[in-house]
Amino acid sequence: MMQRGVVNRVVPDAELEKTAREFAVRVAKGPTRAYAAHKALLRVWAESGVAAADSAMLDIAIPLFETEDVRKAIPSAVTALKAGQPRPAVDFKGR
């Protein structure tokens, strides 16, 4: 499945539960609203195709730019980019 691009990581059976738990914690601390928007866009694409996804893009994405997370993340990323620094980690709040 990995060679076919269906999965992006394979772990030994003995490490599966630990790896899955670590992944779940990392995702939960991430940009959950952006994840939800991405999932919604993929759902539109899967059900109705590329044209429908293109049409839905702004309705799905624009509300993200009104969130507290984005209002903090974008300026810090721009500042880092201008200074030639890596993008700083963001403590996402889901707001």
C-alpha positions in Angstrom: 0.0 0.0 0.0 2.9 2.4 0.7 4.4 1.7 -2.7 1.1 2.5 -4.3 0.7 5.8 -2.4 -2.3 4.7 -0.4 -0.5 5.1 3.0 2.5 7.2 3.8 3.8 5.3 6.7 4.1 1.7 7.8 5.1 0.7 11.4 5.7 -2.7 13.0 2.7 -4.2 14.7 4.3 -3.8 18.1 4.6 0.0 17.5 1.2 0.6 16.0 -0.8 1.6 19.1 2.0 4.0 20.3 2.5 5.5 16.9 -1.3 6.0 16.3 -1.7 7.6 19.8 1.2 10.0 19.1 -0.2 10.9 15.7 -3.7 11.5 17.3 -2.2 13.8 19.9 -0.2 15.7 17.2 -3.3 16.2 15.1 -5.4 17.3 18.0 -2.8 20.0 18.8 -2.7 21.2 15.2 -4.9 23.5 13.1 -8.2 21.5 13.7 -10.4 24.0 11.8 -8.1 23.9 8.8 -8.2 20.1 9.0 -12.0 20.3 9.0 -12.0 22.7 6.0 -9.7 20.4 4.1 -11.9 17.4 4.8 -15.0 19.4 3.7 -13.3 20.4 0.5 -12.3 16.8 -0.2 -15.8 15.6 0.5 -17.2 18.1 -2.1 -14.6 17.0 -4.6 -15.3 13.2 -4.0 -19.1 13.7 -4.3 -19.2 16.3 -7.1 -15.9 16.7 -8.8 -13.2 19.3 -9.3 -15.5 22.0 -10.6 -17.7 21.8 -7.5 -14.7 21.8 -5.2 -13.3 24.9 -7.1 -16.7 26.6 -6.6 -16.8 25.7 -2.8 -13.2 26.6 -2.1 -13.8 30.2 -1.0 -16.9 29.4 1.0 -14.9 26.8 2.9 -11.5 28.6 3.2 -12.4 32.2 3.8 -13.9 31.7 7.3 -10.5 30.3 8.4 -9.0 33.8 7.9 -11.3 35.2 10.5 -10.0 32.9 13.2 -7.8 33.8 16.1 -5.4 31.1 15.1 -4.8 32.6 11.6 -4.6 36.1 12.9 -1.7 35.0 15.0 -0.1 32.5 12.7 0.1 34.5 9.4 1.9 37.6 10.9 4.4 35.4 12.7 5.1 33.4 9.6 5.6 36.5 7.5 7.9 38.1 10.1 10.0 34.9 10.1 10.1 34.7 6.3 11.2 38.3 6.0 14.0 37.6 8.6 15.1 34.5 6.8 14.0 32.4 9.8 12.0 29.1 9.9 8.3 29.5 10.4 7.6 29.5 14.2 5.5 26.8 15.8 2.0 27.9 16.4 0.0 26.9 19.5 -3.4 26.4 17.8 -6.5 26.9 19.9 -9.2 26.0 17.4 -10.6 29.6 17.6 
